[in-house]
């Protein structure tokens, strides 16, 4: 099993959710969802 981490930042929770739930991202995320087991976390207060 391989582990990878991606740390990013967004202007706001609304901006992060807007990106993740957008039709454009949902369309390109189909391949990722089909080929990987992932866990996504939205965290507040790290910056």
Secondary structure, DSSP 8 states (H G I E B T S, - for coil): ----------S-HHHHHHHHTSHHHHHHHHHHHHH---------S--
